[in-house]
Each structure stands twice: as structure tokens, then as C-alpha cells.
Amino acid sequence: MTFRDVAVVGFAHAPHVRRSNGTTNGVEMLMPCFHRLYEELGLQQTDIGFWCSGSSDYLAGRAFSFISAIDSIGAIPPINESHVEMDAAWALYEAYIKILTGQVDTALVYGFGKPSAGTLRRVLALQTDPYTVAPLWPDSVSMAGLQARLGLDSGKWTAEEMAQVALDAYAAGGRTDQEEVTGTIDELLSRPYFTDPLRHHDIAPITDGASAIILAAGDTARELRENPAWITGIEHRIETPVLGARDLTTSPSTAASATAATRGDTSSIEIAELYAPFSHQQLILTEAIGLPASTKINPSGGALAANPMFSAGLERIGCAAQHIFSRSAGRVLAHATSGPALQQNLVAVLEGKN
């Protein structure tokens, strides 16, 4: 089988807000994203060969919320549609394979989430093992706190390094919840703990949001975008859900995905958008991928600035692609994660071609 070149040709996201009006199926957030992409690329709904979404029924508080989200697309004419119950970065992977194997020429990938409608930390506990862990209701922040404590006690990173990550994120993108993350490292470390050893600035803010990406193959991509962001490598791996069975201070699944996606060449990565919902996780990911000091990490601010659940990983890909569109970078990397304490990880490499 001959595989085709596949590129990101369009990206749009809804405003990052702490709380949004409307339903939990994402329709109100998604429709403006779709129309922005149609207008920018000169497309219509009927030009899209495949649709794939990422969301969570647990987060939406309703069964088959992704079906009701199709109201944002339109039911006529019938569409070729699929869905993943996780971050939409994995929906992009499915759409990428669909195009790569020649089944369609274009795809629209989207993700949405409205965590303000419920108790996010409790909902995310449902991602854990349903027999031995979920009944204990360990929330996502507490599990990340255990991970951070292991790294601090072992000397893998310091509280000062964690605070610097937060300062950099806020300087780049602010914060959805308007939590003030300014001043010096010492000033940040003087603040009280939220969940020891994590302070508010170490934790991604609750964010309602949605995003969408259009993929296209070969000549179609070149017609739609002067400088498409070609996907030259993409891979995802998963680790055991048993937290006590893995070293939480490292991320082998990220390392393996990065090796496959970059083909072992990280030295030329100019920009990396990493989905790190906690400050110490950016340190883990940077080491696992093997990013050099010359790589600019999260110029968008990353998840510490805004963390729209189930679309934040897709946004990392979109934000990275925008640097290819604008020719501000020639080779970029994007990362997405799903599950507690960096359990599953996806890495994609995007490049511009003359």
C-alpha cells in the first residue's frame, strides 16, 4: 500500500473561559470554530470526507453527548463520523490513518469539554481502574501531587524549577482563572499549598473550551494552505493503569512515542507544545522527549494557562501547526496526554516543506 502525505491545514479554538453558557454537548462552542475554518479555507460542510471527535460523556453528564454534538455539524447530508472517549488528539490520530490509507482526502477533527458544569477532579477519578482504584475516588490533583512529591524527594526536580515553569506559562498565555502568577520564584514558593507539594500555580486551571483541526492529503492540502503543516511522524503509547507498578517520575510511553515520531532526531525541533497539566509534568516530558535547550517550549502558555478538557491535546497540535503556517518555524513537535499521571501519551512532528 502506498501511503500519502497528510497535513494540518486549519486550526481554530473557542475562547478559553472559566465558565461558559449553554449545554454540555459543545454545540455553542464548536459552531464558531467550524465556520471560522470554512471561511478561512474556502470550504463547505460537504467538502469534508470524515469527522472525528473527542469528548467525555462523564464530563458532559449525559450519555452519547458526542451524538448531540453533531448538531453543530448538521445532519444533512449524512456524514462519515467517529468518536473517541478521550482527548481529541487521539481523534486526530484516527482521522490521520483514515486519510493516510486513502479512504478520504479531508477530515475535520474536533474536541470539546465543559468541566465547569460538574466537579472535574471527581469526574477524572473515573479514568482510573474501576475495580481497585476508582472506588477510592483519588482525584487527579492528588495523584499528580504524589507524582510531584516522588520527584522532589528523589531529586529529579526542585520546587524552584516547578515555579519557573508556571512563571513561563503565565508570561506566555496568562491563566483562564485569572490566578495571578507573577513575581519572583521565591514569591511563588511563599504561597500556601493547594495539595502538598502543589500550589495553585502548579495546577492547570479549570477551562471550558473546544477546538477543531482540518486535515488534508497531498495536493488537496496544497490547494487549501500555502504552507501546510505536514505530519512527518506521529505515535502514541500507553502504560499500566496501576500507579504503583510504574516509576511516576519518568514517562517511558512519551519517550517511545517521541523516538518513533522524531525518528530519533530531536535536535532540530524548534518549538514544542507539551500538554502538561501540572508544572512538574513539563519537566518529565522535556526529559522523556529529549528536547534540547534551544527548543522553545509552550509559547502558547500550554495547559497551565488554559486546560480545556478533551481538546487541550488537540490544541497543542494546532498551536504547533500555526508556527508552520506562519513560517516562524520549520519543524515543531506536539504532545498530548490522557489518563492519570501521564498514563498515555501521543507525540506528533509537523514540518513545513517547500
N, C-alpha and C positions, 0 to 999 in steps of 0.2 A: 504494500500500500504506500502511495506517495502522500506525504503529509504536506500541508500548506502553511504558509506564513500567516500568523494571526496577530492582530494589533488592537490595542485600545485606541479608539478614535474620538471618544467623547466621555466627559465626566461632569456630573452635576450633583450637588447635595443640598438638602434643606438647611435652613438656619439652625445653628446649634443653640438650643434653648433648654433651660432647666425644666420648664413645664410648657406643654402645648395644649391647645384646644382641640376638640374633635374626637373621633373614635380611635380605638386602639388598633385598627387594621391598616393604618398608614396612608389611607387614600388621600387625605388632605395634604400630607407632606410629599407624597410621591408625584401627584399630578403636575405640580410646577416643575419638578425635576425633568419629567418626561418631555413636557412642552419646550423647556429650555433646550434640551438636546435636539429635538425635532427641528427647532428653529435654527440652531447653530449649524447643524449638519445638512439641512435641507431635506429631511426625511419625513415620512408619514408612518403612522402605525403599521400600515400594510407592508412597509418595506422591511420590517423586522421578521427574520425567519424563525427565531426561537427566543422565548422568555424564560428566565430562571431567577428565582427569588430566594432570599434568606431571611428568616424571622423565627420567632418562637411563640407557639400557642400558649405556653406557660406565662410568658411575659405579657401577651395580649389579654390573657384571662378568658379566652374563648377557643373553642375547637375550630379547626380549619380556618384560622384567621387569614392565612395566605390565600384562600379561595375568595374571601370577601375583598381582599386587596386587589383582586383582578378588576374590580370596579374602576380602578384608576387607569386601566388599560382600555377597557371596553370589550364587551363580549362578542361583538360582531365586527368583522368576520371571526369565526373560531380561530384560536391560536394554538401553537405548539408550545406548551408550558410545562415547567417543572419547578421543584422547590426543594430546599434543604432546610432542616430544622437546626440551623446554626448560622454563624456569620456568613454574610453574602459573598465573602471572598471564596468560599467553597462552591457557591453557586456559579461564580465566575469560572472556577476550575471545570465544572461540568459543562458550561457553555463553550469554554475553550476546546474541550475534547470534541464537542458536537461539531464545531467549525473545523477543527483540525482534521477530522475524518471525512470531511466533505458532505456532511448531511445538510448543512445550511451555510449561507455566506455571511449572515449577520446575526447578532444576538444582543438582546438588552438584558442586563443583569441589574437587579436592584435588591436593596435590603432596607428594613425599617424596624423601629422599636420605640416604644413609649414607656420607659421604666417609671416615669412619674406617676403612672396610673396604679402602681402597686408597690410592694416592698421588694426592691431589687435584690438586696442581699439574701432574702429568704427564697426568692424565685431561683436564683443561681445555685442554691444548695441542691436543687433538683437535678443538676448536671452530674452529681456525684453518684457513686454506686448505690443503686436503690435498695440493696439488702443490708449492707454493713455500714454505710456512711450517711446516706440521706436521712435515715430515721433520727440521727443525732442533730440534724439541722446545722451543720457547720457552715457559717456564712463565708462568702468569697473573700471579704476583707480579713477575717480571722485566719483563713488558710494562707492568704498572702503574708499575713503577719508572721506565721510560723516559718514561712519560706525566708522572709527578711531576717528573722532572728537567727536562723541557721547560718545565713551568710555573714551576718555581723559577728557572731560568736566564733566562726571558723576563720575570720579574717579575709574572706573573699571580697568584701567591700566594706566601706565605712559609712557612718551616718552623714559625714560631710559630702561624700560622693553622691549619696541619695538626694541630699538637699540641692546639690548643684544641678542634677537632672531636672528637678522641679523648677528651679530658677530659670533654666534654659527654656523649658517648655512654656512657662508663663510669658517670658520675654518674646517668644515667637508667636504665640497664639492666644494669650490670655487664658481665662477659665470660664466655662459656662456658668458655674455657680457664683461667679464674682468673688470667690475667695481670694483675698489679697496674698499673692505670692511674690513679694518684693522685699528688698533689703539685702542684708548680707547672709551668708551661710549661718553665722553664729546667731543672728536674729531668728532665722527659721528654726534652728535647733533649740531655741529657748521656749518655743511654743509647746503647749501640752500635747500629750499623745491622744490619738483617737482610739487606736488599738495598738498597744505597745508591740513592736517599736515603730509603728506607722503614725505619722501626723497627718493632718488634713491634706497638706500639700503633696504627700506621697501617694495619695489615692485619687484615681480618676473621678471627676465629678459626674453625678447623675445627669444624663443628657438625653432628651428626646431628639430623634433625627431620622433621616432617610437619605439614601444616595443611590445613584444609578450610573452605570457604565455601559457604553455601546462597544461591542467587539465586531471586527470585520476581517475578512480574509483578503489577502493578496491585492489584486487590482481594485477591488471594491474599497478597501481601506485607503488606498492612494487617492481614489476619487473623492472620498469623504474628508480627508485630512491631509494637508500639505506635508506634515511631518508626523506620521503615526508613531505611536509608542509600541514597537514590535516586542512581543513576548518571546524572548530568546531562551527562557528557562523557567520552569515552574514545577514545584514538587511539594507534597505535604506528607507528614508522618505523624504517628500517634504513639503515646507512651501509656503505660499501665495506669488505670484509674486508682490503683492502690497507692496512696500518697507515701506510705511507709516503705514501699518497695523500690522507690527511686530517690536519687540524690536531687533534692529540690533546688540546690544551688547551681545546677547545670541544666542544660537543655539539649540532650542528645538528638531529639527529634528535629529541633531547629538546625543543629549542626549538620545532620544528614540531609535535610531538605536544602540547606544552603549549598552544600557540596554538589548536589545534583543540579540545582538551578544555576549556579555560577560556573559550573564545570571546574571548580577549584580556583577560579580567578576572582578574588575579591579586591585586588589592588586597584583596579580601575573603576570601582564603584564610587561615583561622585556624591550621590545623595542616597540616603536610606530612610525610608519611612517605616518605623517599627511600631507595632501595636503592643505597647507596654502599659497596661492599666495601673501599674504601680511603679514607683521610681526605681526600685532595685531591679525590676524585671528588665528595664532597658539595659542595665549593666550586664545581666545574664545573656541577653540576646546579642549584644555587641560582641561579647567574647565568643559565643557559640558560632556566630556567623563568620567571625574573624575579620571584622571591619577595621581597616587601617585608620590612623589618626586623621588622615586627610579627608575622610568621608564626613560629610555634613549630615548629622542625624536629626530627623524630625524638624525640618524647617517650618512645618505647618503647626508645630506645637504638640502634635501627637495626641494620644489618648488622655494625657494629663491635662490637656487644655479642653478637650471635649471628647466624650466617650459615648456616642450614640450606639446603644447596644444592637448587635446583629447587623450593623452597617459600618462600624468603625474599621474593621479589617478591609472591607471593600474601599473605604475612603483612603486607606493607606496606599492602595494600588492606584486610585485615581489621582491622589496628590502627587505621587511619584511620576505618573504619566504626564502630568501638566508640565513638568520640567523638560520632558522630551518635546512636547508640543511647542513650547516657547524657545527651544534650543538653548536653554540655560544649563543643560546637562546632556551628555551623550549616552550615559549608562547609569541606570538607577536600580535600586532594589526596594521591594516592598515586602512586608511581613504581616501575617495575621495569626491570631491565636484563638483557641476555643477550649473551654473546659477550665477546671481549677488549676492554678499554679503552673500555667504554661503546659497543659497536658498535650494538646495537639497544635501543630504549627505548620504554616504554609509560607513558602518563600517564592517570590517571583522576581525575575530580572527583566527589565524593559530597556530597549535600546532604540536610538534613532538611526536611520540608515539614509545615506544619500541617494 
